[in-house]
Amino acid sequence: MRGLRVGAQAVFGLALLEICLRVYNPLPSRVRGDRIVLPVRQSYTFTNAGTRKLDPVTHHTTNSLGFRGPEPPTDWAQHLTILTIGGSTTECTFLSDGRTWTDQFARRVADLRGDAWVNNAGLDGQSTFGHLVLLRQFVAALHPTLALFLIGTNDVERGGANGYDVALTPHTGGGLHHALVFLADHSEVAGLTMNLARAIRARRAGFGHSEVDLTTARQLHLDEPEIARVLQEHRDTYLAGYRTRVNEIIALTRRNGITPVLITQPALFGDTVDPTTRVDVSGVQVNGRGNGRLEWRLLELYNDVTRQAGAEAGVQVVDLARAMPKDSRYFYDFLHFTNEGAVRVGDIVFSAVASAIKDRETR
């Protein structure tokens, strides 16, 4: 009898929680079951206590599309429409509105074209697995003139979707996975539980944001044979899948009348000395896997795939990885940009594509 009473109380509690979450969910998610749910007209305020490279308070808002930037024009076909797509290094989650590299790029484009509309469609943590779903689910129907893809870092060592976009590949995982996805798609409680689990897995895997002080960073020595072994493992295991997904992005955008532009991923880490702190970054531990030397060589394997895929398909590639200075004043951690860094990125990307968009006709 007592067990029945406890069970009934649990069911009642879950039902009450489900109702409350349907009225107000304090942790809205961008992944619901096997769908992307864009954060439409959301406003976020982040307090960045204890940081030296971010503003003390940052404000992040989204428009009616769920992207960062101005509302879409009513006379869409009369505008040059551009989306920037990528993960956290595109969304620039902890930079305020107007401070992201897309904002700087948009300002430069506006000086060139008065009919230009630019939005930031970056989604924190998303890899090319998620970009393909975003294209199919949202971007293809919008038919922007151009789509700029800053890609690579979230695909490193990814044979499958990562913790942020694993639900967006429903063809994997078997019957249990499909059942969990169904529950998450139809229940606020299940959806919240699944997304919290994804966030925990993603953080354990090394995704996230935290300011890095190179002067106090741990050193990690790796000999050349170990570095060569890891690089070969990626060549054998991961690069072919990444190449396939990049080619799918190119083909999907073109089929929908969208011109793709690929952008390689820059990073602070590498086989170099940081000019601001004078720290040799090559020996700094970047994550649980490697040091600056290894991580840069790994990232460059994926950047090389991006470069090669673009060259073979006749798609413009902005080689931001080589153009962006490795200077800690431009990065607040190993990958994410400071305000100054975002300005530099926006200028580099604009300079690379300016001639292509100057005389580009609208639809």
N, C-alpha and C positions, 0 to 999 in steps of 0.2 A: 504493500500500500504506500509505504514511504517512497519507494522507488518511482511509483506512478506519479506521486505528488511532485517529486523533484523533476521528473521528465516533463510534466505539464508546465511547471514553472519555467523550465528552460525553453520550451516551445513558446510560451507567452513572452519571455524576455527577448527571444530572437525576433518574434513578430513585431514587438514594440520597437526594437532597434531598427528593423526593416522600414517601418512606417516613419520613424524619425529621420533616417537617412534619406528617404525619398523626399521628405520636406526640406531637409538641409543636410548636405554632406560636407563636413569641414575639410575633407581631403579629396576633392574631386580629382579623378584620374583621367589621363589621356588615352588609356587603353581600357576598353570594356569588352570582356570576352575576347572575340577575335576581330574587334573593330577599333579603329582610332576614333576617339571622341575629342574633337578639338575644343580647347578652352574658350568658348565664345564669350566675348565681353566680360572677361575676368580681369581683376585688378589685384596685384600682389605687391606687398611692401616687405622688403627684407632689411633687417637690421644686421649690419656686418660688423659686430662688435669685435674689437681686437685686431682688425685687419689694418694694414698700412697701404695696401694697393687698391682697395675698393672704396667707393664712397661710403660713409658711415650708414647711410640709409639709401636704398635704391628702390625705384618704383618701376613696375613691369605690368603693362596692360596689353590686352588683346582686343581685336576688333570683332565685327560681326562674322568674320570668316574663321576666327580663332587664331589668327596670325598677328604678329606685331607690325604695326604701321597704320597708315591712313585707311579709311573705309574705301571699298572698291568704287570706282566711278560708275555712274549710271549709264554713261555712253561708253561702255567698255571697249567696243570695237574701234573707237576713235582715239584710243590711248596706246602707248607703248607700255605693255604690262610685263613686269618682271618679278619673279619669286626667287628668293634665296632659300635653298633647302640643305639641311644637314643635321648634325646633332647639336650638342651643347656649344661647340665652338661657332656655330651659326646663330643659335638662339640667343647666346650671350645672356643667360638667365639672370646673372647677378649684376649686369650693367643696366642702368636706368634707361627708360625710353629716351630716344634721341642720341644715345651713346654707343649703340652697337655698331659693328662694322657695316651692317646693312644700312643703317641710318646715314653713315658717312658716305657710303656708296650712292645712296639715293640723293643726297645733297649734290654730289658731283654730277650725277645723271641729270638732275633737274636744271643745272646750269647749262647743260647741253641740249636738253629736250624739255620744253614746257609741257608736253603732253605725256610725260612719263609718270607711271604709278609703280611703286616698288613696295613689296611686303616681305617680311621675314617669316618664312614657314619652317624654321628650324625647330626641332623637338629634342630636348635634352635626352641624351643617351641613345638616340635612335641610330641604327646602322643602315646599310643598304637594304637589308631585309625590310625594315620599316619604311624606308623611302619608297620602295616599290608599292607597298600597300597605300601609302599616302598618295602616290601618283594615281593609282587605280581608283581610289575611293573619293578623292577630292580634286586633285590638280588637273587631271585629264578633262574633267567637266568644265573647269574654269578656262582652259585654253589660253594661258598667258603667252605672250610673245616669246619670252625667254625664261628658262629655268636654270639657275646657277647652283651646282652641287659641290659643296665642300665636303669631301668624303675621305675615308681611309682609316682614321684612328679607331673608330668603334667596330671596325671589321677585323682588326688585328687578332689573330688566333680565334677566329669565329668560324667554326664549321657549321654552326647553326645560329639561329637568332639569339641575341644576348638577353640579359635579364629584363631589359626595358621593352624589347619588342618580340619576345618569344611567343606571346599570344597571337601575334599577327601572322603566324605561319601555321594555320590550323590543320594543314595536311600532315603535320608531324605529331608524334606523341601518343598515338594509339587511342583506344577507346576511353581510357581513364582521362586522358587529356581532353578529349572531346566533351566528356561529361562535365569536367570542371569548367571548361569554356562556356558550355551551355548555362551552367549555374551562374557564372560570373556575369553573363550577358543578361540574365533575367532577375538577379537578386542583388540589391545594393550591399547587403552584408557579405555575400560571397565575392562580389566584385572588389570590395574594400579589402577583404582578407587576401585575395589573390594578388592584388597590387602591392600590399604591404610586403608579402612574401617576395615578390619580384624585386622590390626596392632593396630588401635585405640581401638577396642574392647578388644583385648588381653592385652594391657597395662592397661586399666581400670580394667580388671579382675585380675591384679597383676602380669602378666608376664613381664619380663624385667630384666635389670641388673643395679644395682646402688650400689656403695660401702657403706657399713654399718659401722658406728662407734658405738660400743656398749656402750661406755661411755656417749654418748649423746642421746641414743635411748629412745623413749617414753616407759613408763611402762603401762601395762594394766592388771588389776586384773580381774580374772574370778573365780567364786566359783565352787566347785566340781559338784554341780547339773547341772550347765550350761555346763560344760565340758562333763559330762556324757550324756546330751541331744544331743549335737552335735555329739559325737561319735556314739550314737545309730542311729541317722539320717543317718550317712554314712553306718553303717551296714545294715540298712533297704533299703537304696536307691541306693547306688553306688557300693558296693563291689562285688555283683554278676556279674554285667556287666564287671568290671575289671577282675574278675576271668575268665570269658568267653573269653575275648580278650587275656589274657596271655596263656590260653590253645590253642587258635587259632594260636598264634605265635609258640608255641611248635610244634603243628601238622603240620603247613605249612612248617616250616624249615625241619622237619624230612621227610616229603613227597618229598622234593627236595634234599635229601641226605646231608643236612646241620646239623651239630651238634649244638644245641642251648646251651648257658650258660646264666643263669639269674643272674643279679646283683642287690642287693637291694640298695635303694637310701639313702645316708647319708645326714646329714644336720648339720649346726652349732647350730640351735635352739634345745632345749630340757630341761629336768628337771635337769640342771647342772650349774656349775659355770665355766665360760671361764677361763682357766689357764693363758692366756696372759693378759687380762684386769682385771681379778678378778670380773667381772660383773656376777650376777646371771641371766642367760639367760631365766630362766623359766618365769619371769614376763615381759620380753621385748616384745613389740608389733611387731609381725612379718609381718602382713599385716592387711587389714581391718577386717579380720575375727577373729583372735585370738592372743594369746601370745605364747611364746616358749614352755610352757608345753602342751597346747592344740595342737599346730601344730605338735609337735613331736609324740604325741599319735595318731593323725590323720594319719600322714605319716606311722607310724608303723602298722596301720591297713592294709594299702596297701602293705607294705613290708611283713607282715605276709601272705597275699594272694600269693605273689611271692614265699615265702619260701614253703608254702604248695603246690602250683601248681608244683613247681620243685620236691618236695619230692614224690608227687603222681605219677608224670610222669617219675621219674628216671632221671631227668635233674639236672646237677650240679648247685648249687646256691652259688654264692660268696656273703657272707653276709657283704658287704661293710658298710652297715648302722651301724653295731655293731663294725666292725674292725677299722673304720676311727675315729680318735680322734676328739672330739668336741673342737676345738681350733681355735680361730679367725686368727691365722697366716696361717692356711690352707684354709681359705675362705675369699673372698673379700666382699661377702654379705652372706645371710643365706644359700645359696645352691651352689654357684659357686666357683670354686677352684682358689687359687693363684698359682703361679709357683711352690712354695714349696708344696702346697697341691696336685697339679697334679702329682708330683713325688711320693708322698706318696700313692696316689690312684693307680698309675701304678704299684708300687711295691706290693701293697696288692693284686691286681687282678692277677698279674703274679704269685706270690707265691701260690695262690689258684689253678691255672690251670696248673702250670708247669709240674706236674707229668702226667697230662692228655695229654699234647702235646709233651712231650719228645720223646716218642716212637710212636707217631701217624703217620700212613702211609699216604702218599699223594695219590691222585687219580690215 
